[in-house]
Amino acid sequence: MAQLSYVSGSVGLITLQNPPVNVLSAATRQGIMESMKKALNDPKVKSVVICGQNGVFCAGADIKEFGPNISGPSIVPLIYDIEVANKPVVAAIEGSALGGGLELALTCHYRIAHSKTRLGLPEVTLGLLPGAGGTQLLPRLIGIPASLELITTGRHITAAEALQLGLVDHVTQSDTVDSAVKFALSVEGEPLDSRRISKRPCPHLPDLDAVFEAVMQKVRQKFYGAIAPIACVQAVRAAATLPFSEGMKREQQLMSTLFTSGQARALQYSFFAQRAVGRWSMPSGASWNTSKARPVHRAAVLGLGTMGRGITVALAQAGVSVVAVEIQEKQLNEAREHVYATLERGAQQSGVSPSCANITYSHDIQAVADVDLVIEAVLEDLSLKEKVFQQLSAICKPGTLLCSNTSSLDLNCLASQTKNPELVVGMHFFAPAHVMKLLEVVYGSKSSPEAVATAMQLGKKMGKISVAVGNCRGFVGNRMLKPYIEQSYFLLEEGATPELVDKALEEFGFPMGVFRMSDLSGLDVGWRVRKEDGLAEPVGTSGQITRLRGGRRYSPLGDILCEHGRFGQKTGLGWYQYGRPGGRVAKSDPWVFNLLEEYRARLGLTARPIDQQEVLERCLYSLINEGLCILEEGFASSPEDIDVIYVFGYGWPKHRGGPMFYASMVGLATVLERLDHYYRSNPDVPSLKPCKLLRQLVASGSPPVHKWKEITKKIQNRL
Ligand SMILES: CCCCCCCC/C=C\C=C\CC(=O)SCCNC(=O)CCNC(=O)[C@H](O)C(C)(C)COP(=O)(O)OP(=O)(O)OC[C@H]1O[C@@H](n2cnc3c(N)ncnc32)[C@H](O)[C@@H]1OP(=O)(O)O
């Protein structure tokens, strides 16, 4: 796992050999320790270079090993041994130097990096802090403000930025190991004391208290409820105020609290879940490793409203050449300007040149004739989309993949309008499409595995986390949102206020509660769908309100708001008031309180006190229950799929893993008991009825999430 060889006569070259990314597993740590000892004891060796096999330095500790019993040598003493070495040790950094990998490099006396390397301390994203001296060494090397920023965000930086910060000594464009060996030869015999970072004082910061206070406030706001960023700030403060050895003790104390926390488990689960969703499968048995994606060199986006513009930007930024089509001339011109400005802004932020040259605009649908893939993003209207798919099927060259950005319509209906339904898949982006990481790739009953593989690969190229899901109403994300929103309306009927419900959900960790979120996305969208479904009927100011519709309880509260022209932020009024159309700051609205009182009086409902616990249980457990139904019915292939969708598309707090992981942390038996309880008192609300899979999981002893698949499969085989 780490190999010592001898080069250029006097250099001991230690190569980490743990593919694919040379993580510091027990065997690797052992290997480094033994190789180091051998090199230092060998009189022929005058300097040491540490590098990683296959162009990757080291991606840090092996996250899979984290748990109560870590075997093998501990990282911290190993790293100390390197720093105190009496021969110069040079890190030859290429690929990635992350977490424990960067800490390993920090204890070397010199750091040479290839220009394409990414460096960082991403432990905070795993619910941890850089616990192998990173919080004490980095501030001594690059100063407190820069260290705080890197450690609390976990951001990966380029070699150029690392050089500018003083994190590396030299950046090379040629062979990194060769450069490091040459460098090691040049410093043999030189004194090392000034190269030992632990011996340096932390650079003085005059307004220390103010800096730490400001950063603490920022992380509390930005990462609401997350404990790791706070511990990171506390650890860096120790570097600024304590001698190195004391600071190390503080780092270890903070690390051990984080290490066993539920948040760390959730975030580490999420790390692997993000990678697991790439290994998709379909109920037919087709999967990522049996299906080949087609290359997409040229894509078209049809319909340049908000979604189409975002998709155009994301494709261009991914280096795909785009034909952007909008039939209305005015909208086309506006879109062109908007896309240009967004690309310019993005380029300024990232420092790379904008990709505007990749885009051609047209108001003629014939312009899509020779593209490899089309993403349709016209209005969410079934008959319009059906017509568009008929046209696309006639115009496009044979084999062109036809994708729809629909968020709610039946993909099979669209596919049935084409000559080749196997070439039709859903690509459900989330607004703003060039920013949001999630992409639901929806397969219909006839979608070919090749079409799914192509959409998944294109999503990856666009920097998205793509999840393959089946074609049920609302797909996975929006389907689960329905019972969650429904419960929030019922809670209002029973005595809650939008403020109370939102507060409970925001304290849980959502960036916005359900009512603020609905105001942002527009209340009229759901209203239109409910009207199409025959659910929303005019309520008026007098007369009977029917609460039972389609055999289940229905709350018309959202419809009433829409009847009053309250569509949310865009009209300045919704569940809250915003001062003006397009206003962003939500303020309580007495009109809503009056409405709720009058509504309850009309229905003979008595308001009762509702606490935050009930809000969370009813909103979250009904959403979780729907997710379990989706798994049971096979529309998602694993709980990880659902969790990734919720974390990256719906603001589920990252440090809670996702709804399925959260349910397992709360205890499936508890979720089942509470759903049973609420369903007993609300038998006309089917979404509270615990699904078969939940009962089965509890009956099987509530196995951890990664074992649910076995039980899901059994239920599906029986269906
Ligand atoms: C009681 C208290 C005691 C506490 C004592 C603890 C002592 C603590 C001392 C030190 C602690 C150090 C903490 C850390 O170092 S935590 C790890 C920090 N590192 C990271 O977060 C890096 C994570 N990896 C990545 O960002 C990427 O994988 C990257 C390296 C950029 C490569 O990206 P890419 O090329 O896209 O490849 P993949 O992401 O698909 O990864 C390839 C496979 O490798 C697996 N992988 C990657 N990193 C790790 C890791 N650190 N541990 C385990 N496995 C890792 C990844 O899952 C992929 O596997 P698979 O193909 O099976 O999906």
The ligand as an SDF file (V2000), in Angstrom:
LIG
                    3D

 63 65  0  0  0  0  0  0  0  0999 V2000
  -12.5840    8.9920   18.6180 C   0  0  0  0  0  0  0  0  0  0  0  0
  -12.1600    9.9680   17.6070 C   0  0  0  0  0  0  0  0  0  0  0  0
  -10.9640    9.5190   16.8840 C   0  0  0  0  0  0  0  0  0  0  0  0
  -10.8310   10.2550   15.6310 C   0  0  0  0  0  0  0  0  0  0  0  0
   -9.5420    9.9220   14.9960 C   0  0  0  0  0  0  0  0  0  0  0  0
   -9.5550   10.2330   13.5760 C   0  0  0  0  0  0  0  0  0  0  0  0
   -8.2300   10.7290   13.1630 C   0  0  0  0  0  0  0  0  0  0  0  0
   -8.4540   11.6870   12.1180 C   0  0  0  0  0  0  0  0  0  0  0  0
   -7.2940   11.9260   11.3220 C   0  0  0  0  0  0  0  0  0  0  0  0
   -7.4260   12.3060   10.0860 C   0  0  0  0  0  0  0  0  0  0  0  0
   -8.7100   12.5220    9.4870 C   0  0  0  0  0  0  0  0  0  0  0  0
   -8.8210   12.8560    8.2270 C   0  0  0  0  0  0  0  0  0  0  0  0
  -10.1570   13.0760    7.6790 C   0  0  0  0  0  0  0  0  0  0  0  0
  -10.2430   12.8720    6.1990 C   0  0  0  0  0  0  0  0  0  0  0  0
   -9.2860   12.8610    5.4820 O   0  0  0  0  0  0  0  0  0  0  0  0
  -11.7850   12.6220    5.6600 S   0  0  0  0  0  0  0  0  0  0  0  0
  -11.5800   12.4510    3.9180 C   0  0  0  0  0  0  0  0  0  0  0  0
  -11.4010   13.7520    3.2810 C   0  0  0  0  0  0  0  0  0  0  0  0
  -11.3510   13.5650    1.8490 N   0  0  0  0  0  0  0  0  0  0  0  0
  -12.3880   13.7840    1.0610 C   0  0  0  0  0  0  0  0  0  0  0  0
  -13.4230   14.2020    1.4760 O   0  0  0  0  0  0  0  0  0  0  0  0
  -12.1820   13.4750   -0.3810 C   0  0  0  0  0  0  0  0  0  0  0  0
  -13.3180   12.6820   -0.8810 C   0  0  0  0  0  0  0  0  0  0  0  0
  -13.1520   12.2910   -2.2710 N   0  0  0  0  0  0  0  0  0  0  0  0
  -13.4020   13.1220   -3.2850 C   0  0  0  0  0  0  0  0  0  0  0  0
  -13.6990   14.2810   -3.1450 O   0  0  0  0  0  0  0  0  0  0  0  0
  -13.3160   12.5350   -4.6610 C   0  0  0  0  0  0  0  0  0  0  0  0
  -13.4690   11.1520   -4.5230 O   0  0  0  0  0  0  0  0  0  0  0  0
  -12.0020   12.8260   -5.3990 C   0  0  0  0  0  0  0  0  0  0  0  0
  -10.7890   12.4380   -4.6070 C   0  0  0  0  0  0  0  0  0  0  0  0
  -11.9470   14.3150   -5.7770 C   0  0  0  0  0  0  0  0  0  0  0  0
  -11.9990   12.0010   -6.7150 C   0  0  0  0  0  0  0  0  0  0  0  0
  -13.1700   12.2670   -7.4590 O   0  0  0  0  0  0  0  0  0  0  0  0
  -13.5740   11.3460   -8.7000 P   0  0  0  0  0  0  0  0  0  0  0  0
  -12.4180   11.1920   -9.5890 O   0  0  0  0  0  0  0  0  0  0  0  0
  -14.8190   11.9370   -9.2590 O   0  0  0  0  0  0  0  0  0  0  0  0
  -13.8640    9.9150   -8.1190 O   0  0  0  0  0  0  0  0  0  0  0  0
  -14.9630    9.4310   -7.0950 P   0  0  0  0  0  0  0  0  0  0  0  0
  -15.4310   10.5250   -6.2440 O   0  0  0  0  0  0  0  0  0  0  0  0
  -15.9740    8.6650   -7.8410 O   0  0  0  0  0  0  0  0  0  0  0  0
  -14.1190    8.4670   -6.1730 O   0  0  0  0  0  0  0  0  0  0  0  0
  -13.5750    7.2360   -6.6640 C   0  0  0  0  0  0  0  0  0  0  0  0
  -13.8180    6.1600   -5.6340 C   0  0  0  0  0  0  0  0  0  0  0  0
  -13.0660    6.4600   -4.4830 O   0  0  0  0  0  0  0  0  0  0  0  0
  -13.8910    6.4950   -3.3290 C   0  0  0  0  0  0  0  0  0  0  0  0
  -13.3730    7.4940   -2.4080 N   0  0  0  0  0  0  0  0  0  0  0  0
  -12.9740    8.7360   -2.6930 C   0  0  0  0  0  0  0  0  0  0  0  0
  -12.5040    9.3410   -1.6150 N   0  0  0  0  0  0  0  0  0  0  0  0
  -12.6180    8.4590   -0.6040 C   0  0  0  0  0  0  0  0  0  0  0  0
  -12.2760    8.4950    0.7760 C   0  0  0  0  0  0  0  0  0  0  0  0
  -11.7120    9.5640    1.3390 N   0  0  0  0  0  0  0  0  0  0  0  0
  -12.5180    7.4020    1.5160 N   0  0  0  0  0  0  0  0  0  0  0  0
  -13.0680    6.2960    0.9720 C   0  0  0  0  0  0  0  0  0  0  0  0
  -13.3920    6.1990   -0.3360 N   0  0  0  0  0  0  0  0  0  0  0  0
  -13.1770    7.2700   -1.1120 C   0  0  0  0  0  0  0  0  0  0  0  0
  -15.2600    6.8790   -3.8740 C   0  0  0  0  0  0  0  0  0  0  0  0
  -16.2660    6.4710   -3.0090 O   0  0  0  0  0  0  0  0  0  0  0  0
  -15.2840    6.1260   -5.1770 C   0  0  0  0  0  0  0  0  0  0  0  0
  -15.5770    4.7840   -4.8690 O   0  0  0  0  0  0  0  0  0  0  0  0
  -16.5980    3.9620   -5.7560 P   0  0  0  0  0  0  0  0  0  0  0  0
  -15.9710    3.8950   -7.1070 O   0  0  0  0  0  0  0  0  0  0  0  0
  -16.6920    2.6690   -5.0650 O   0  0  0  0  0  0  0  0  0  0  0  0
  -17.8610    4.7410   -5.7730 O   0  0  0  0  0  0  0  0  0  0  0  0
  1  2  1  0
  2  3  1  0
  3  4  1  0
  4  5  1  0
  5  6  1  0
  6  7  1  0
  7  8  1  0
  8  9  1  0
  9 10  2  0
 10 11  1  0
 11 12  2  0
 12 13  1  0
 13 14  1  0
 14 15  2  0
 14 16  1  0
 16 17  1  0
 17 18  1  0
 18 19  1  0
 19 20  1  0
 20 21  2  0
 20 22  1  0
 22 23  1  0
 23 24  1  0
 24 25  1  0
 25 26  2  0
 25 27  1  0
 27 28  1  0
 27 29  1  0
 29 30  1  0
 29 31  1  0
 29 32  1  0
 32 33  1  0
 33 34  1  0
 34 35  2  0
 34 36  1  0
 34 37  1  0
 37 38  1  0
 38 39  2  0
 38 40  1  0
 38 41  1  0
 41 42  1  0
 42 43  1  0
 43 44  1  0
 43 58  1  0
 44 45  1  0
 45 46  1  0
 45 56  1  0
 46 47  1  0
 46 55  1  0
 47 48  2  0
 48 49  1  0
 49 50  1  0
 49 55  2  0
 50 51  1  0
 50 52  2  0
 52 53  1  0
 53 54  2  0
 54 55  1  0
 56 57  1  0
 56 58  1  0
 58 59  1  0
 59 60  1  0
 60 61  2  0
 60 62  1  0
 60 63  1  0
M  END
$$$$
